[in-house]
Amino acid sequence: MTGPEQPPQKKDNSSSDLLNYFKVHMRETITYILLVLGIVLLFFDQLYGGILVGLIAGIFFGDEIVSYIKSWASASDSKKVARNLIVAGIAFALFISAPAIFLGAAIAIAVKQLFVGAND
């Protein structure tokens, strides 16, 4: 009879796990790096930082933005009209304060719609 079995030693593989995650999820990793770079650039150069953040937002949320704009005319319910007016006011205010983000998003959405096409 042998003594009680010892549980296997837990290795500190946090850095290798992180590197493995980066290798497996390369697209997301590049996106995170570009987003952080864009946010840092916002402090120093608002135009380039905003365009970079807008490009990332346009790539990831382009389909939702396009479908929301397409359904804008079908807002016949009074609750939807009020909601759409509030969203339009907020978008206009954000456009005034950060136009480069909107410009970057518009560029990314346009390129995505031209090359990839609508996913209706």
N, C-alpha and C positions, 0 to 999 in steps of 0.2 A: 504494500500500500504506500502510495506516495503522498507527500504533503499536499496541502490545498494549492490548486493551480493559481498562478498569478495572472492577473489580467494583462493583456499585451500592453506594452509601453506605448503611450500616445506620443507620436512624434509631432514636432512643431512644423507642420507642413503648410502653414498659412501662406508663406510667400510662394511656395510651389503651387498651392491651390489657386492663388490669385493669378499667377502667370498662366496656369492652365485655363482659367476662366477667360483671360484676355485672348488666348490663342483660339479658343472655341468660339467666342463671341467677338470676333474682330470688328464687325460693323458697328456694334454697339459701343465698343471701346473707342473707336475712332470718333464716333458721335459724341461721346462723353468728353473726350479730350478737346474736340473743336468747340463744344458748348462752353466748357470752362475757359478756353482761350478767348472766346467771344465775350464772355462776361468780364474777364480781366481787361480785355481791350476796351470795353465800355468805359472804364475809368480813365483811360488815356486818350483814346480816339473813338468818339461815339459813332462816327460814320462806319468805320470798318467793323467795330465790335457789334454794332446793331445789325449790319448786313449779315455778318456771320451767324448771329443768333437767329435772325429772320430766315436765313437759308435752312438752318436746322429745323426750325418750326414749320416752315413750308414743306419740307420733305416729309416730316412725320405726320403733320396734320393737314396736308393738302387736300386729301379726299374728303375729310370732314368739312373743311372750309368751303370747298366747291359745292358739296351737297347742301350745305346750309344756305349758300347764296342762291342756288337753284330753287330751293323751297321757300325763298323769301316771298315770292309772289303768291304762294298758296296760303298765306296767313290771313284767313278770313275770320277766324275766331278772335273776339276782342281781347282775350287773354294773350293770344299769340302776338297780336299787334302791339300791345303794350310791352311785351317782352322783347320783341324785335326792335322797338324804338329805344328801349333802354340799352340793348346790345349795340345798336348803331351809335348812340351817344357815347358809350364807353369806348367803342372802337375809334370814333372820331377824336376823342380826348387823348387816347393813347397815340393816335397818329400824329397829333400836334406835338406831343412831348417826345416821341421816339419814331420819327418817320423812317429811319434807316431799317428798323426791324420790319416794318411793313413793306418796304422796298425789297428787302431780302426775301421775305416770304412770298411776295408777288412773283419775283424772279423764279424762285424754286417751284412754285405752283405752276407757272406758265411752262417752264421747261418740262416738268413732270407730265403735264397734260399733253404737251406736244409729242413727247417721245414715248411715254408709257401709255397714254390715252386714259380715257375715263373708265372707271371700274363700276359701271352702273349695273 
